């Protein structure tokens, strides 16, 4: 029973890990990837001498912002732990600072203010993007730690289930041997007694009754 319950729990926990923890980790990983790509684009816009890069990357930037907003919405539904919620709230603040610094750089480049864009990159965007990515990295690390912990718990449950099944198998073997021995004795002992009684009768010795088996097959024989 213990092994069966352990196997059932392994199945439930595996399903939960795949449905919740792994899915959440993938969302956080995709978010981190999008922001990292966005940082590289904005860096190119800020430091490049080519003033057309802001317009060149405009479509990619808009699509990245849309996907990030979608990921943020999905993550908000999944992050229920206290530490997860704290990280998510901190990420919201970091995200606003990051977006504001990014938009100021893009606006400066569109207006032809290259030096201002570079100053904004150094003073605002770079520290904001680093803080944003660091916070995202902490969230991603937390999700991976939870997955690792669940995997370790599943391994322990699996070990317990294997031990339970092994113990059950050994107990069943011992019980089977004991029952087989008892059944064998219940057949062979009366037959030996009947054989001894038959030999006594053959010697015309009728003084040795078959005790304890008057009603079974050996006794009737």
TIMARDREN-174272 format. One record per residue (C-alpha): x, y negated, z; residue in one letter. Coordinates in steps of 0.05 Angstrom, whole numbers, plus 5000, padded with zeros to 4 digits. Layout:
XYZA
...
END
This chain:
500050005000X
505749525017X
509049664949X
502549564912X
501248904948X
508348674934X
507648834860X
501048454858X
504347854891X
510247894842X
505247864785X
501647254815X
508046884831X
511047024762X
504746754729X
504846144774X
512146014759X
510946054684X
504545644687X
506645104735X
514045054753X
517045214685X
511944774648X
513444194696X
520944284687X
520144264611X
516043624615X
521343294659X
526843544612X
523243264551X
522242604586X
529642574604X
531542734532X
527042184504X
529741664551X
536941854536X
535641784462X
532241114474X
538240874514X
542841044456X
538340674406X
537840054449X
545440064461X
546540074386X
541739494377X
545039094432X
552439174415X
552139254339X
553638674294X
548138924248X
542038504266X
537238954227X
537839544274X
532139284318X
527339344260X
530539974235X
529340334301X
522440004313X
518440614291X
522741094331X
522340654392X
514740614388X
514041364379X
518741494437X
514741024482X
508241384462X
511142074477X
514141834543X
507441554565X
504142214548X
509342604587X
508642134646X
501142264647X
502043014645X
507243004700X
503042574745X
497743134746X
502843674762X
507243334815X
503743474880X
509343564931X
511443004978X
518542964950X
515943014879X
511042444889X
516442004921X
520942124861X
515241984813X
513541324847X
520841114845X
521141314771X
515140874757X
518940274784X
525340454748X
521440544683X
518439844686X
525239524697X
528139934641X
522639754591X
523039024608X
530639004597X
529839394532X
524438934504X
528538314521X
534438584482X
530138754422X
526938074424X
533637724428X
536338104368X
530137954327X
531137224343X
538437264321X
541237164391X
546637694388X
550737434447X
544637394491X
542838114473X
549838344493X
549437964558X
542638264574X
545438954558X
551138874608X
547338524663X
540438844659X
539639424611X
545739844627X
544539864703X
537039954693X
537940534644X
543140874688X
538640824749X
532741074708X
536541674681X
539341834750X
532341834780X
529842274723X
535842734735X
533842804808X
526742994789X
529343494738X
534143794789X
528443864839X
524244244789X
529944714773X
531344834847X
524045024856X
524545514797X
530945814826X
527545884894X
521546224863X
526146684824X
529846874888X
523247004924X
520947444866X
527447824869X
526447954944X
519248174932X
521548624875X
526748944921X
521549044975X
516849364925X
522249834900X
523950034971X
516550144986X
515650574925X
521950974943X
519551075014X
512751294988X
516051784939X
520352074994X
514352135041X
510252464987X
515952954972X
516753145045X
509253215055X
508753644992X
514454095016X
511154165084X
504354335054X
507654815005X
511355165062X
505055215103X
501055485044X
506555985028X
506756225100X
499156285102X
499656765044X
506057155056X
505357265131X
498457615127X
500958035068X
507058255108X
502558435166X
497858815120X
503859175090X
506259365160X
499259615179X
498860025114X
505560345129X
503160505200X
496760815173X
500961225124X
504461505186X
497561655216X
498661105267X
491960755278X
493860405342X
496359745312X
490459285293X
491658685247X
491058105297X
488357435276X
486457615205X
480158025214X
476057565169X
480857385113X
482857775051X
488958095085X
484758315144X
479458635099X
484958985060X
END
